[in-house]
Amino acid sequence: MRGHLTHIFLTGATGYIGGSVLTRLLSHSLSDTFQLAVLIRSSEKAKQFRTLGVKAVVGSNSDHQLLRQLAGDADIIFACADADDLGAAQAILDGMKDHYERTGKPASLIHTSGTGVLADDANGMYSTNEVYSDLDIEKLEALAPTQPHREVDLALVKADTEGYVKTYIILPSTIYGIASGPLVDLGLQNTHSQQIPALVKISLDRGQGGMVGLGKNLWPNVHVKEVAELYILLFDQIHSQKATHSPAHGRFGFYFGENGEHSMYEVAETIARLLYDIGKGDSPHPTTFTTEEMKKYFPSGTSLGTNSRCKSDRARALGWKPRKGTSDMLASIKGEL
């Protein structure tokens, strides 16, 4: 055991992002100085997490008092569950305020948001020249509070101004790739993202690659392993006793996760071609979802027709160096069939 223990609490440990971050914490060079705690809904899975040396508490994000208690015991928190759960976020903040009142030191919160906060209402009919940088704070602050994820993001920024917590918000874009590692091997972690696998499933059901509108809208993309590297890079700089400057937090603590972008037509066309090649699609060219299909497949609406363009300038200035780009994302779609 080396030095002082760092108490880390992570939510979403069985999820695609959270599990990938936890995997890297477990293999971290300083892992023997970490006390890792997670909140798990399944008692059986909790037992398996404990075999990895993780303190697994049975509960969910709706157990606000439990969230508050676990957050209050932590020095650093990774929130990798629901980006829009304001109640859970507030419970975590309450716990961090308890921590500050007990220790006099602000704990750090690395929260998962998403570039959906930038989404417009293009409905697949056009692209946009509006590109956001995570260094352009004034432009980010002009986003409407009604944008996806924005309510929680703003609550975290406000909490940071009160001095009891330092908040860092990571905003992944379209994440792709199949997760791997010990959590996957044990059957504990979700291995797939949401956006592209969902579009593949829908396209299989309709027997044709599909898209919203003309698919002209643009989104950024990032590989799951590389966005997990961003979380750990940020963690390392927060945690390091040798860092000359701590990473920007609060109002300035927004970090986009992107490495290239794609049009939704490119994705739909790739799916259509792959389905056609294996005899499960009518044509190698995608078609627009009909009004009836939009109601069937997206009863609560979808971001698949929106634009969300950004540059991860602050994340790269931190030292993040993603390597996989749009061609890698398109190539990965075959593995989702």
Buried (B, 14 or more C-beta within 10 A) or exposed (E): EEEEEBBBBBBBBBBBBBBBBBBBBBEBEEEEBBBBBBBBEEEEBBEBBEEBEBBBBBBBBEBBEBBBBBBBBBBBBBBBBBBBBEEBBBBBBBBBBBBBEEEEEBBBBBBBBBBBBBBBEBBBEEBBEEBBBBBBBEEBEEBEEEBBBBBBBBBBBEBBEEEBBBBBBBBBBBBBBBBBBBBBEEEBBBBBBEBBBBBBEBBBEBEBBBBBBBBBBBBBBBBBBBBBBBBBBBBBBBBEEEEEEEBBBBBBBBBBBBBBBBBBBBBBBBBBBBBBEEEEBEEBBBBBBEEEBBEEBBEEEBBBBBBBBBBBBBBBEBEBEBEBBBEBBBEBBBEBB
